[in-house]
């Protein structure tokens, strides 16, 4: 069972992002403040859950949380500021939407930038250690998946409904055949040379 949060005596939010390694679409972050009596046996790192489990948990988290929020940073912004800065920016945007404002931020990963005067702590693989970070990971993942499924309707050849913009062989084959789209991250290596030779 995951611990609820890092600081038991503070109003603490967990934050995490989804889509950092994708070739297309935004990077999406979430922030979540859970009540002190929250507990759910299924809650874990969103990557370890099935899609149906994430969907079930999202409803539970949204109805139970003291506050929660999600935010996107677009592919154009990613190209202008790089993916690390875009991931942190997405987390900042989500946290700034929270009401009440958290007294402490629990961050998944090892990089973050100060947000005002709010203290924070980075936790490597935090989404597998703390429920508030795991909750944020579920919200970020489900929101980004929903967004990419909508984009799939406009660009079905890239199979974003299934791959969500990640660099699968089918996704890269479609880029090779049809070119990129306005939603692709132009600063990413969309078609590695070795893949081109194999097509």
ABEGO torsion letter per residue (X at the ends): XBBABABAABBBBBBBBBGAABABEBBBBBBBBBBAABBBAABBBAAABBAAAAAAAAAAAAAABABBBBBBBBAAAAAAAEAAAAAAAAAAAAAAABOBBBABBBBBEABBBBBEABBBBBBBGAAAABAAAAAAAAAAAAAAAAAAAAAAAABAAAGAAAAGGBBBAAAAAAAAAAEBBAABBAABBABBAAAAAAX
